[in-house]
C-alpha cells in the first residue's frame, strides 16, 4: 500500500503533561521574582471586580495540558521493512514512543 518516497499524514495524541499552570500552559510571563513577591508564577488579574462580577468565558486558566489529537502532514517514507511491518518516516510524529498512530496517504 505504501511506497518509499511517498508522502503521508500521521495522526495521534500528543504527549499528556497533566495539570499545568499558566506559565507552562499559556506561556505567561509571570510576576516579579524579588522583594518578597508572592506572585512569581501566578497569572495576575482575571478581570474587573464588581462589574461584570464574573470571569468571562474563554479566560486562560491553569488546567490539563496535552493529550490533543494532532495531524502531521507531508511526512516522507524513507524505508519499509516488510518482515517487521515497519514504516521508517522522516520527521516527527505526535505522542510518546509506543503510542498508536493513524497513517493515511496524503491527497
N, C-alpha and C positions, 0 to 999 in steps of 0.2 A: 504494500500500500504506500509506503514511504520510499523516497529515493535520496541518495546523497546529493547535497546541494539544494534540496528543496527547502522552501521557507514555510514555517509552521507557526501556529498560535498555541501558547501554553497557558492554561487557566488553572489556578489553585488558590488556596488560602494562604495569606501572608502570615508571618510569624506573630503569634499572640504574645503580648508583653504584659498582660494582667492589668491591674489598676495602676494608673499613671496620673501624675499631677499635671498642671497646666504648662509648666516649663518643658516637660518632656513631650507632652501630647500636642500642644499648640505652639511651641517654640516661643513662649512668653519670655520677656527679658528679666523678670524678677525685680525685687526691690533692692534698697540699699543694703550693703553687706557689712557695714560697720556702725559704730556709735550706738550700739545697743538696739539695733533694728530688730524687730520681731517679724519682719515681712520679707525674709530673704528669698524664699521660693514660692511665695503666695501670689495670687492673681491680681489683687487690688480690688477696686470698686466694681460692683456688679451693676450699678445704675443709680438712678435718683432714689431718694428716700420716701417721702410722703406721697408724692405724685410721680409716677403711677402706683407706687406702693407694691410693686411686684417685680419679678425678673422677667424680662422679655424672652419669648421662645427663641431658641437658637443660640443663646448665650454660650460661649465657650467655657466649659466647666471641666473639672477633673473627671476621670472615669476610665472605662476599659479602653485599651489601645491594641490595635492589631486584629488579627483574625478576619480580615476583609477579603472578599473574593476579588482577585486581580487577574487580568489577562495581559500577557506579554506577547506582542505580535512581532512577526518578522524574524523569528529566530531560525538560524540555518542549521540543517542537519549535516554534521561533519562525517559521522561514521555510523554504520548499522552492524550490530552483532546478532546474526540470526540464531546462533546456538544459545545465547543467554537472553534473547529477546530484549536487547538494549538499543536505545537511540542515544547517540552522543550529539549534544546540541551545543552550539556556540552561543554563549550569553548566559544570563542568569534567569532562573525560574523562581516563581514565588513559593515561599514556605520553607520549612525545615527539611533537612535530609531525611528521606524515608516517607515523606508525605505523598499522598496520591494526587496526581495532577491529570488534567484532561488535555490531550494533544489533538488539535484539529488542523486540517490543511488550510493554508492561507488562501483567501479568494482573491 
